[in-house]
Amino acid sequence: MRDRADGPPDILMVERAGVMAFAPGAMVFPGGRVDRGDHDLAQLLGLPDADEGAARIAAIRETIEEAALPIGFVRTPDAAAIAAIRASLAGGATIGEALATVGATLDLDALVPFARWRPDYSPVRRYDTRFYLAALPLDAPAPQVDGTENVRLCWSGAQAVLDDADAGRLSLIFPTRRNLERLAQFRSYAAAVAQARAFPVRVVVPWSETRDGEEYLCIPDDLGYPVTAERRDRVRRG
C-alpha cells in the first residue's frame, strides 16, 4: 500500500496474462506459490512458526519476481540490487542464495497478516492463500511488470479498482473483490493495519447458500469484510 496525502492509499495490482491456467486476465495482488527455498530459509532463520515464515518469505520473493518491488527488508535494496536478485531467482537460485548475492536482510515483521482464504472450488486445485499488508518503502524503486505471468501493473485505490470492475473495464475473482472491498474502508495504511490486528486471521472457506430463491457465495460476517455474499451467477472464481 502507498499512502496518499489527497485520498485513500493506493494498492499495487497486476493483471494476469491471458495464457495463465488460473485467473487469466484478472487483476490480482502480486503473489504466488511457496517453494522449497522459502521453507529452507525459514528453517535457517530459526523462525518459531516455519510455515508462517515461509509464507512471508514467499510473499517478498514473489513481489520481487512479479513487480521488482522490495518489501520486507531491513534496508531497502536499490534498483540494481533488485535486478540482481531477480536475475538470480530467474536463473534457479533460491531466495536465500539470491539475497546473499547483494547482502540483503529480510524484516518479516514488515508484513502484517490480513487474511487467509482456502476456497474449495475444485477437487483438482485448491488454494490456501495468505494475504499480507505491506507499506511501500519511501526509498523503493519504481515497480516493473515481469511481462510473463503478468502483463500490466498499476497503483490504484481499492474503490477505483472495484469501480472499474463494475464498469467492465477489468475482471476480479471472488477473493480479490472481497479483499478490495475491505481495503476500500481505509484512509491510510495505518488504519488498515489497525483493523487487521483487531480481527485475528481465521481461514475463510466460502460456501453456497440459497437466499430468496437465489444462490449466493458467502463468507463469514465477523472478519471485517463489509460485503459477505454475492450472487453466484455474478461470481468469477478463477
Accessible surface in RSA format (square Angstrom, percent):
REM  Atomic radii and reference values for relative SASA: ProtOr
REM  Chains: A
REM  Algorithm: Lee & Richards
REM  Probe-radius: 1.40
REM  Slices: 20
REM RES _ NUM      All-atoms   Total-Side   Main-Chain    Non-polar    All polar
REM                ABS   REL    ABS   REL    ABS   REL    ABS   REL    ABS   REL
RES MET A   1    22.70  11.8   6.02   4.0  16.68  39.7   6.02   5.1  16.68  22.1
RES ARG A   2    84.87  35.6  83.13  42.4   1.73   4.1  26.88  36.7  57.99  35.1
RES ASP A   3    84.04  58.9  59.29  59.0  24.75  58.5  31.04  73.0  53.00  52.9
RES ARG A   4    98.34  41.3  77.48  39.5  20.86  49.7  22.22  30.4  76.12  46.1
RES ALA A   5   120.88 111.1  67.27 103.8  53.60 121.9  79.31 111.7  41.56 110.1
RES ASP A   6   117.05  82.0  80.35  80.0  36.70  86.8  49.13 115.6  67.91  67.7
RES GLY A   7     9.78  12.1   0.00   N/A   9.78  12.1   4.39  12.1   5.38  12.1
RES PRO A   8    46.63  34.0  46.63  42.5   0.00   0.0  46.63  38.5   0.00   0.0
RES PRO A   9     4.58   3.3   2.80   2.6   1.78   6.5   2.80   2.3   1.78  11.0
RES ASP A  10    10.63   7.4  10.63  10.6   0.00   0.0   0.12   0.3  10.51  10.5
RES ILE A  11    11.07   6.3  11.07   8.2   0.00   0.0  11.07   8.0   0.00   0.0
RES LEU A  12    13.35   7.4  10.36   7.4   2.99   7.5  10.36   7.3   2.99   8.0
RES MET A  13     0.00   0.0   0.00   0.0   0.00   0.0   0.00   0.0   0.00   0.0
RES VAL A  14     0.01   0.0   0.01   0.0   0.00   0.0   0.01   0.0   0.00   0.0
RES GLU A  15    41.51  23.8  41.51  31.4   0.00   0.0   2.77   5.4  38.75  31.6
RES ARG A  16    35.95  15.1  35.54  18.1   0.41   1.0   6.18   8.5  29.76  18.0
RES ALA A  17     5.05   4.6   5.05   7.8   0.00   0.0   5.05   7.1   0.00   0.0
RES GLY A  18    60.94  75.2   0.00   N/A  60.94  75.2  29.01  79.6  31.93  71.5
RES VAL A  19   137.70  90.6 105.42  95.4  32.27  77.8 112.98  98.2  24.71  67.0
RES MET A  20    48.49  25.1  41.72  27.6   6.77  16.1  30.52  25.9  17.97  23.8
RES ALA A  21    86.70  79.7  47.47  73.3  39.23  89.2  58.43  82.3  28.27  74.9
RES PHE A  22    51.89  26.0  49.39  30.6   2.50   6.5  50.72  30.8   1.16   3.3
RES ALA A  23     0.21   0.2   0.15   0.2   0.06   0.1   0.15   0.2   0.06   0.2
RES PRO A  24    48.70  35.5  40.89  37.3   7.82  28.4  41.33  34.1   7.37  45.8
RES GLY A  25    28.75  35.5   0.00   N/A  28.75  35.5  18.79  51.6   9.97  22.3
RES ALA A  26     0.00   0.0   0.00   0.0   0.00   0.0   0.00   0.0   0.00   0.0
RES MET A  27     1.52   0.8   1.52   1.0   0.00   0.0   1.52   1.3   0.00   0.0
RES VAL A  28    19.43  12.8  19.43  17.6   0.00   0.0  19.43  16.9   0.00   0.0
RES PHE A  29    39.72  19.9  30.45  18.9   9.27  24.1  30.45  18.5   9.27  26.5
RES PRO A  30    29.74  21.7  11.30  10.3  18.44  67.0  11.30   9.3  18.44 114.6
RES GLY A  31    28.61  35.3   0.00   N/A  28.61  35.3  21.44  58.8   7.17  16.1
RES GLY A  32    55.50  68.4   0.00   N/A  55.50  68.4  25.75  70.7  29.75  66.6
RES ARG A  33   202.37  85.0 189.01  96.4  13.36  31.8  73.64 100.6 128.73  78.0
RES VAL A  34    54.78  36.0  38.94  35.3  15.84  38.2  38.94  33.8  15.84  43.0
RES ASP A  35    59.80  41.9  54.00  53.7   5.80  13.7  33.81  79.6  25.99  25.9
RES ARG A  36   146.02  61.3 137.94  70.3   8.08  19.2  82.96 113.4  63.06  38.2
RES GLY A  37     6.85   8.5   0.00   N/A   6.85   8.5   1.29   3.5   5.56  12.5
RES ASP A  38     0.00   0.0   0.00   0.0   0.00   0.0   0.00   0.0   0.00   0.0
RES HIS A  39    51.34  28.1  50.89  35.4   0.45   1.1  25.01  25.8  26.33  30.6
RES ASP A  40    67.46  47.3  61.49  61.2   5.98  14.1  27.37  64.4  40.09  40.0
RES LEU A  41    17.44   9.7  14.54  10.4   2.91   7.3  16.98  11.9   0.46   1.2
RES ALA A  42     0.07   0.1   0.00   0.0   0.07   0.2   0.00   0.0   0.07   0.2
RES GLN A  43   115.91  64.8  94.84  69.3  21.08  50.2  31.73  67.5  84.18  63.8
RES LEU A  44   148.31  82.6 118.16  84.5  30.15  75.8 125.25  88.0  23.06  62.1
RES LEU A  45    89.75  50.0  60.88  43.6  28.87  72.6  65.29  45.9  24.46  65.8
RES GLY A  46    60.05  74.1   0.00   N/A  60.05  74.1  34.21  93.9  25.85  57.9
RES LEU A  47    49.49  27.6  35.47  25.4  14.01  35.2  35.75  25.1  13.73  37.0
RES PRO A  48   144.57 105.4  99.90  91.1  44.68 162.4 112.30  92.7  32.27 200.6
RES ASP A  49    79.91  56.0  73.63  73.3   6.28  14.9  30.57  71.9  49.34  49.2
RES ALA A  50    36.72  33.8  31.72  48.9   5.00  11.4  31.72  44.7   5.00  13.2
RES ASP A  51    85.49  59.9  80.79  80.4   4.70  11.1  15.53  36.6  69.95  69.8
RES GLU A  52    33.85  19.4  33.81  25.6   0.04   0.1  22.73  44.0  11.12   9.1
RES GLY A  53     4.36   5.4   0.00   N/A   4.36   5.4   4.15  11.4   0.21   0.5
RES ALA A  54     0.05   0.0   0.05   0.1   0.00   0.0   0.05   0.1   0.00   0.0
RES ALA A  55    10.02   9.2   6.76  10.4   3.26   7.4   6.98   9.8   3.04   8.0
RES ARG A  56    36.07  15.1  36.07  18.4   0.00   0.0   4.15   5.7  31.92  19.3
RES ILE A  57     0.06   0.0   0.05   0.0   0.01   0.0   0.05   0.0   0.01   0.0
RES ALA A  58     2.94   2.7   2.89   4.5   0.05   0.1   2.94   4.1   0.00   0.0
RES ALA A  59    24.55  22.6  17.60  27.2   6.95  15.8  23.85  33.6   0.70   1.8
RES ILE A  60     0.05   0.0   0.05   0.0   0.00   0.0   0.05   0.0   0.00   0.0
RES ARG A  61    10.33   4.3  10.33   5.3   0.00   0.0   2.34   3.2   8.00   4.8
RES GLU A  62    16.47   9.5  16.47  12.5   0.00   0.0   0.48   0.9  15.99  13.1
RES THR A  63    10.97   7.8  10.97  11.1   0.00   0.0   4.39   5.9   6.59  10.0
RES ILE A  64     0.00   0.0   0.00   0.0   0.00   0.0   0.00   0.0   0.00   0.0
RES GLU A  65    53.18  30.5  46.98  35.5   6.20  14.8  21.41  41.4  31.76  25.9
RES GLU A  66     5.59   3.2   5.59   4.2   0.00   0.0   2.17   4.2   3.43   2.8
RES ALA A  67     0.00   0.0   0.00   0.0   0.00   0.0   0.00   0.0   0.00   0.0
RES ALA A  68     5.31   4.9   4.48   6.9   0.83   1.9   4.48   6.3   0.83   2.2
RES LEU A  69     5.09   2.8   5.09   3.6   0.00   0.0   5.09   3.6   0.00   0.0
RES PRO A  70     0.93   0.7   0.24   0.2   0.69   2.5   0.24   0.2   0.69   4.3
RES ILE A  71    19.70  11.2  19.18  14.3   0.52   1.3  19.70  14.2   0.00   0.0
RES GLY A  72     5.88   7.3   0.00   N/A   5.88   7.3   0.02   0.1   5.86  13.1
RES PHE A  73    20.72  10.4   2.22   1.4  18.51  48.2   2.22   1.3  18.51  53.0
RES VAL A  74    93.28  61.4  65.35  59.2  27.94  67.3  68.30  59.3  24.99  67.8
RES ARG A  75   203.17  85.3 191.00  97.4  12.16  29.0  70.90  96.9 132.27  80.2
RES THR A  76    35.46  25.2  11.34  11.5  24.11  57.5   0.76   1.0  34.69  52.4
RES PRO A  77    11.82   8.6   2.39   2.2   9.43  34.3  11.68   9.6   0.14   0.9
RES ASP A  78    90.92  63.7  83.10  82.7   7.82  18.5  41.59  97.9  49.33  49.2
RES ALA A  79    53.84  49.5  45.78  70.6   8.07  18.4  47.18  66.4   6.66  17.6
RES ALA A  80    74.43  68.4  59.40  91.7  15.03  34.2  66.71  93.9   7.71  20.4
RES ALA A  81    19.75  18.2  15.54  24.0   4.20   9.6  19.15  27.0   0.60   1.6
RES ILE A  82     3.33   1.9   3.33   2.5   0.00   0.0   3.33   2.4   0.00   0.0
RES ALA A  83    58.34  53.6  49.56  76.5   8.79  20.0  54.02  76.1   4.32  11.4
RES ALA A  84    39.38  36.2  29.96  46.2   9.42  21.4  37.84  53.3   1.54   4.1
RES ILE A  85     0.00   0.0   0.00   0.0   0.00   0.0   0.00   0.0   0.00   0.0
RES ARG A  86    47.87  20.1  45.24  23.1   2.64   6.3  25.66  35.1  22.22  13.5
RES ALA A  87    67.19  61.8  50.67  78.2  16.51  37.6  58.99  83.1   8.20  21.7
RES SER A  88    27.36  23.1  16.24  21.7  11.12  25.6  12.53  26.7  14.83  20.8
RES LEU A  89    18.16  10.1   4.04   2.9  14.12  35.5   4.33   3.0  13.83  37.2
RES ALA A  90    94.07  86.5  50.09  77.3  43.98 100.0  63.05  88.8  31.02  82.2
RES GLY A  91    70.85  87.4   0.00   N/A  70.85  87.4  34.99  96.0  35.86  80.3
RES GLY A  92    64.87  80.0   0.00   N/A  64.87  80.0  36.47 100.1  28.40  63.6
RES ALA A  93    30.79  28.3  15.89  24.5  14.91  33.9  20.41  28.7  10.38  27.5
RES THR A  94    53.55  38.1  46.93  47.6   6.62  15.8  46.94  63.1   6.61  10.0
RES ILE A  95     1.44   0.8   0.13   0.1   1.31   3.1   0.13   0.1   1.31   3.5
RES GLY A  96    23.36  28.8   0.00   N/A  23.36  28.8  16.63  45.6   6.73  15.1
RES GLU A  97    99.58  57.2  92.81  70.2   6.78  16.1  43.70  84.5  55.89  45.6
RES ALA A  98     0.00   0.0   0.00   0.0   0.00   0.0   0.00   0.0   0.00   0.0
RES LEU A  99    10.34   5.8  10.34   7.4   0.00   0.0  10.34   7.3   0.00   0.0
RES ALA A 100    77.36  71.1  48.50  74.8  28.86  65.7  57.17  80.5  20.19  53.5
RES THR A 101    88.38  62.9  48.22  48.9  40.17  95.7  58.15  78.1  30.24  45.7
RES VAL A 102    49.96  32.9  14.53  13.2  35.42  85.4  24.29  21.1  25.67  69.6
RES GLY A 103    66.45  81.9   0.00   N/A  66.45  81.9  36.52 100.2  29.93  67.0
RES ALA A 104    22.65  20.8   3.14   4.8  19.51  44.4  10.17  14.3  12.48  33.1
RES THR A 105    84.92  60.4  77.64  78.7   7.28  17.4  52.56  70.6  32.36  48.9
RES LEU A 106    22.77  12.7   4.26   3.0  18.52  46.5   4.26   3.0  18.52  49.8
RES ASP A 107    53.18  37.3  49.51  49.3   3.68   8.7   8.03  18.9  45.15  45.0
RES LEU A 108    23.71  13.2  18.78  13.4   4.93  12.4  18.78  13.2   4.93  13.3
RES ASP A 109   121.06  84.8 103.84 103.4  17.22  40.7  29.18  68.7  91.88  91.6
RES ALA A 110    38.74  35.6  23.66  36.5  15.07  34.3  34.88  49.1   3.86  10.2
RES LEU A 111     1.66   0.9   0.60   0.4   1.06   2.7   0.60   0.4   1.06   2.9
RES VAL A 112     9.79   6.4   9.01   8.2   0.78   1.9   9.79   8.5   0.00   0.0
RES PRO A 113    48.73  35.5  45.15  41.2   3.58  13.0  45.35  37.4   3.38  21.0
RES PHE A 114     6.51   3.3   4.22   2.6   2.28   5.9   4.22   2.6   2.28   6.5
RES ALA A 115     6.71   6.2   1.54   2.4   5.17  11.8   4.69   6.6   2.01   5.3
RES ARG A 116    52.27  21.9  52.21  26.6   0.05   0.1   5.29   7.2  46.98  28.5
RES TRP A 117     1.12   0.4   1.12   0.5   0.00   0.0   1.12   0.6   0.00   0.0
RES ARG A 118    73.72  31.0  73.72  37.6   0.00   0.0  14.04  19.2  59.68  36.2
RES PRO A 119    11.17   8.1   9.29   8.5   1.88   6.8   9.29   7.7   1.88  11.7
RES ASP A 120    84.88  59.5  61.07  60.8  23.80  56.3   6.72  15.8  78.16  77.9
RES TYR A 121    60.13  28.1  32.51  18.5  27.62  71.9  34.42  25.9  25.71  31.7
RES SER A 122    36.39  30.7  31.75  42.4   4.64  10.7  25.05  53.4  11.34  15.9
RES PRO A 123   143.85 104.8  98.25  89.6  45.60 165.8 111.37  92.0  32.48 201.8
RES VAL A 124   138.74  91.3 105.90  95.9  32.84  79.1 110.77  96.2  27.96  75.8
RES ARG A 125   111.50  46.8 103.57  52.8   7.93  18.9  31.98  43.7  79.52  48.2
RES ARG A 126   129.10  54.2  95.32  48.6  33.78  80.4  37.53  51.3  91.57  55.5
RES TYR A 127    78.58  36.7  76.04  43.3   2.54   6.6  71.29  53.6   7.29   9.0
RES ASP A 128    70.73  49.5  40.85  40.7  29.87  70.6  25.73  60.6  45.00  44.9
RES THR A 129    53.08  37.8  49.92  50.6   3.16   7.5  38.68  52.0  14.39  21.8
RES ARG A 130    68.58  28.8  48.46  24.7  20.12  47.9  12.36  16.9  56.22  34.1
RES PHE A 131    32.99  16.5  28.81  17.8   4.17  10.9  32.42  19.7   0.57   1.6
RES TYR A 132    39.41  18.4   9.13   5.2  30.29  78.8   9.08   6.8  30.33  37.4
RES LEU A 133     6.52   3.6   5.29   3.8   1.22   3.1   6.52   4.6   0.00   0.0
RES ALA A 134    14.60  13.4   9.30  14.4   5.31  12.1   9.30  13.1   5.31  14.1
RES ALA A 135    45.76  42.1  35.57  54.9  10.18  23.2  35.57  50.1  10.18  27.0
RES LEU A 136    42.09  23.4  27.85  19.9  14.24  35.8  29.49  20.7  12.61  33.9
RES PRO A 137    31.68  23.1  19.85  18.1  11.84  43.0  30.76  25.4   0.93   5.8
RES LEU A 138   191.57 106.7 153.01 109.5  38.57  97.0 156.61 110.0  34.96  94.1
RES ASP A 139   100.99  70.7  75.57  75.2  25.42  60.1  48.19 113.4  52.79  52.7
RES ALA A 140    23.53  21.6   0.34   0.5  23.20  52.8   0.34   0.5  23.20  61.4
RES PRO A 141    26.65  19.4  12.64  11.5  14.01  50.9  24.77  20.5   1.87  11.6
RES ALA A 142    77.20  71.0  60.16  92.8  17.04  38.8  66.56  93.7  10.64  28.2
RES PRO A 143    27.86  20.3  14.60  13.3  13.26  48.2  14.60  12.1  13.26  82.4
RES GLN A 144   102.72  57.4  97.73  71.4   4.98  11.9  29.94  63.7  72.78  55.2
RES VAL A 145    55.41  36.5  39.31  35.6  16.10  38.8  39.31  34.2  16.10  43.7
RES ASP A 146    39.77  27.9  15.13  15.1  24.64  58.3  12.49  29.4  27.28  27.2
RES GLY A 147    50.37  62.1   0.00   N/A  50.37  62.1  23.09  63.4  27.27  61.1
RES THR A 148    97.72  69.5  82.92  84.1  14.80  35.3  79.83 107.2  17.89  27.0
RES GLU A 149    69.97  40.2  69.51  52.6   0.47   1.1  16.87  32.6  53.11  43.4
RES ASN A 150     0.39   0.3   0.39   0.4   0.00   0.0   0.00   0.0   0.39   0.4
RES VAL A 151    79.91  52.6  56.05  50.7  23.86  57.5  57.54  50.0  22.37  60.7
RES ARG A 152   102.64  43.1  99.19  50.6   3.44   8.2  53.06  72.5  49.58  30.0
RES LEU A 153    39.19  21.8  21.33  15.3  17.86  44.9  21.33  15.0  17.86  48.1
RES CYS A 154    34.76  26.3  29.38  32.8   5.37  12.6  26.20  66.4   8.56   9.2
RES TRP A 155    48.89  19.6  23.15  11.2  25.75  60.5  20.36  10.9  28.53  46.3
RES SER A 156    22.20  18.8  17.81  23.8   4.39  10.1  14.00  29.8   8.21  11.5
RES GLY A 157     9.35  11.5   0.00   N/A   9.35  11.5   5.51  15.1   3.83   8.6
RES ALA A 158     4.90   4.5   2.09   3.2   2.82   6.4   2.09   2.9   2.82   7.5
RES GLN A 159    92.77  51.9  91.01  66.5   1.76   4.2  48.79 103.9  43.98  33.4
RES ALA A 160    47.41  43.6  40.61  62.7   6.80  15.5  44.65  62.9   2.76   7.3
RES VAL A 161     3.02   2.0   2.74   2.5   0.28   0.7   3.02   2.6   0.00   0.0
RES LEU A 162     7.95   4.4   7.95   5.7   0.00   0.0   7.95   5.6   0.00   0.0
RES ASP A 163    69.21  48.5  64.65  64.3   4.56  10.8  23.14  54.4  46.07  45.9
RES ASP A 164    43.19  30.3  43.19  43.0   0.00   0.0   0.23   0.5  42.96  42.8
RES ALA A 165    13.38  12.3   1.45   2.2  11.93  27.1   1.45   2.0  11.93  31.6
RES ASP A 166   105.04  73.6  66.76  66.5  38.27  90.5  33.16  78.0  71.88  71.7
RES ALA A 167    59.32  54.5  21.07  32.5  38.24  87.0  33.32  46.9  25.99  68.9
RES GLY A 168    65.74  81.1   0.00   N/A  65.74  81.1  32.24  88.5  33.50  75.0
RES ARG A 169   159.96  67.2 127.30  64.9  32.65  77.7  69.64  95.2  90.32  54.7
RES LEU A 170    32.35  18.0  12.37   8.8  19.98  50.2  25.30  17.8   7.05  19.0
RES SER A 171    37.48  31.7  32.15  42.9   5.33  12.3  28.92  61.6   8.56  12.0
RES LEU A 172    12.25   6.8   0.06   0.0  12.19  30.6   0.06   0.0  12.19  32.8
RES ILE A 173    10.66   6.1  10.56   7.9   0.10   0.2  10.66   7.7   0.00   0.0
RES PHE A 174     2.57   1.3   0.00   0.0   2.57   6.7   2.42   1.5   0.15   0.4
RES PRO A 175    12.28   8.9  12.28  11.2   0.00   0.0  12.28  10.1   0.00   0.0
RES THR A 176     5.80   4.1   5.75   5.8   0.06   0.1   0.02   0.0   5.78   8.7
RES ARG A 177    42.50  17.8  42.50  21.7   0.00   0.0   3.71   5.1  38.79  23.5
RES ARG A 178     4.47   1.9   4.25   2.2   0.22   0.5   0.03   0.0   4.44   2.7
RES ASN A 179     1.11   0.8   1.11   1.1   0.00   0.0   1.11   2.7   0.00   0.0
RES LEU A 180     0.00   0.0   0.00   0.0   0.00   0.0   0.00   0.0   0.00   0.0
RES GLU A 181    23.38  13.4  19.54  14.8   3.83   9.1  10.77  20.8  12.60  10.3
RES ARG A 182     3.72   1.6   3.72   1.9   0.00   0.0   0.00   0.0   3.72   2.3
RES LEU A 183    11.71   6.5   8.69   6.2   3.02   7.6   8.69   6.1   3.02   8.1
RES ALA A 184    34.71  31.9   6.93  10.7  27.78  63.2  11.38  16.0  23.33  61.8
RES GLN A 185    87.34  48.8  52.75  38.6  34.58  82.3  33.43  71.1  53.91  40.9
RES PHE A 186    13.58   6.8  11.84   7.3   1.74   4.5  12.96   7.9   0.62   1.8
RES ARG A 187   165.87  69.6 153.09  78.0  12.78  30.4  72.70  99.4  93.16  56.5
RES SER A 188    35.12  29.7  35.06  46.8   0.05   0.1  25.53  54.4   9.59  13.4
RES TYR A 189    38.05  17.8  38.05  21.6   0.00   0.0  32.33  24.3   5.71   7.0
RES ALA A 190    69.97  64.3  61.26  94.5   8.71  19.8  65.03  91.6   4.94  13.1
RES ALA A 191    39.94  36.7  29.36  45.3  10.58  24.1  36.64  51.6   3.30   8.8
RES ALA A 192     0.00   0.0   0.00   0.0   0.00   0.0   0.00   0.0   0.00   0.0
RES VAL A 193    15.22  10.0  15.22  13.8   0.00   0.0  15.22  13.2   0.00   0.0
RES ALA A 194    63.33  58.2  49.93  77.1  13.40  30.5  56.97  80.2   6.36  16.8
RES GLN A 195    32.07  17.9  27.68  20.2   4.38  10.4  23.70  50.4   8.37   6.3
RES ALA A 196     3.91   3.6   0.00   0.0   3.91   8.9   0.10   0.1   3.80  10.1
RES ARG A 197   167.97  70.5 139.10  70.9  28.88  68.8  59.91  81.9 108.07  65.5
RES ALA A 198    70.46  64.8  37.54  57.9  32.93  74.9  48.75  68.7  21.71  57.5
RES PHE A 199    65.62  32.8  62.42  38.7   3.20   8.3  63.44  38.5   2.17   6.2
RES PRO A 200   107.81  78.6  94.61  86.2  13.20  48.0 103.55  85.5   4.27  26.5
RES VAL A 201    63.67  41.9  29.46  26.7  34.21  82.4  33.02  28.7  30.65  83.1
RES ARG A 202   116.05  48.7 108.86  55.5   7.19  17.1  64.58  88.3  51.47  31.2
RES VAL A 203    46.76  30.8  32.71  29.6  14.04  33.8  32.71  28.4  14.04  38.1
RES VAL A 204     1.41   0.9   1.41   1.3   0.00   0.0   1.41   1.2   0.00   0.0
RES VAL A 205    56.46  37.2  49.31  44.6   7.16  17.2  49.31  42.8   7.16  19.4
RES PRO A 206    12.07   8.8   0.06   0.1  12.01  43.6   0.06   0.0  12.01  74.6
RES TRP A 207   106.24  42.6 100.24  48.5   6.00  14.1  99.95  53.3   6.29  10.2
RES SER A 208    52.39  44.3  26.47  35.3  25.92  59.7  21.35  45.5  31.03  43.5
RES GLU A 209    65.69  37.7  58.29  44.1   7.40  17.6  29.75  57.5  35.94  29.3
RES THR A 210    99.43  70.7  73.08  74.1  26.35  62.8  45.49  61.1  53.94  81.5
RES ARG A 211    94.63  39.7  88.82  45.3   5.81  13.8  39.53  54.0  55.10  33.4
RES ASP A 212   152.52 106.8 109.48 109.0  43.04 101.8  43.33 102.0 109.19 108.9
RES GLY A 213    72.12  88.9   0.00   N/A  72.12  88.9  33.43  91.7  38.68  86.6
RES GLU A 214    76.97  44.2  75.96  57.5   1.01   2.4  16.05  31.1  60.92  49.7
RES GLU A 215    83.10  47.7  74.56  56.4   8.55  20.3  22.13  42.8  60.97  49.8
RES TYR A 216    53.52  25.0  53.52  30.5   0.00   0.0  19.42  14.6  34.10  42.0
RES LEU A 217     4.33   2.4   4.33   3.1   0.00   0.0   4.33   3.0   0.00   0.0
RES CYS A 218     0.40   0.3   0.40   0.4   0.00   0.0   0.40   1.0   0.00   0.0
RES ILE A 219     4.62   2.6   0.15   0.1   4.47  10.8   0.15   0.1   4.47  12.1
RES PRO A 220    26.51  19.3  21.46  19.6   5.05  18.4  26.36  21.8   0.15   0.9
RES ASP A 221   121.10  84.8  92.72  92.3  28.38  67.1  24.97  58.8  96.14  95.9
RES ASP A 222    78.10  54.7  64.22  63.9  13.88  32.8  36.94  86.9  41.16  41.0
RES LEU A 223    11.13   6.2  10.70   7.7   0.43   1.1  10.70   7.5   0.43   1.1
RES GLY A 224    14.43  17.8   0.00   N/A  14.43  17.8  10.76  29.5   3.68   8.2
RES TYR A 225    12.63   5.9   1.33   0.8  11.30  29.4   1.76   1.3  10.87  13.4
RES PRO A 226    73.65  53.7  31.43  28.7  42.21 153.4  43.48  35.9  30.17 187.5
RES VAL A 227    57.39  37.8  54.12  49.0   3.26   7.9  57.15  49.7   0.23   0.6
RES THR A 228    31.58  22.5  27.62  28.0   3.96   9.4   5.17   6.9  26.41  39.9
RES ALA A 229    21.11  19.4   6.80  10.5  14.31  32.6   6.80   9.6  14.31  37.9
RES GLU A 230    28.79  16.5  25.34  19.2   3.45   8.2  15.60  30.2  13.19  10.8
RES ARG A 231    63.15  26.5  60.41  30.8   2.73   6.5   7.45  10.2  55.70  33.8
RES ARG A 232    66.84  28.1  58.93  30.0   7.91  18.8  21.51  29.4  45.33  27.5
RES ASP A 233   108.51  76.0  63.97  63.7  44.54 105.3  51.67 121.6  56.84  56.7
RES ARG A 234   159.24  66.9 129.31  65.9  29.93  71.3  46.14  63.1 113.10  68.5
RES VAL A 235    25.59  16.8   0.71   0.6  24.88  60.0   2.45   2.1  23.14  62.8
RES ARG A 236    66.11  27.8  58.39  29.8   7.73  18.4  42.31  57.8  23.81  14.4
RES ARG A 237    80.71  33.9  74.53  38.0   6.18  14.7   9.95  13.6  70.76  42.9
RES GLY A 238    42.11  51.9   0.00   N/A  42.11  51.9  23.94  65.7  18.17  40.7
END  Absolute sums over single chains surface
CHAIN  1 A    11704.7       8577.4       3127.3       6326.1       5378.5
END  Absolute sums over all chains
TOTAL         11704.7       8577.4       3127.3       6326.1       5378.5
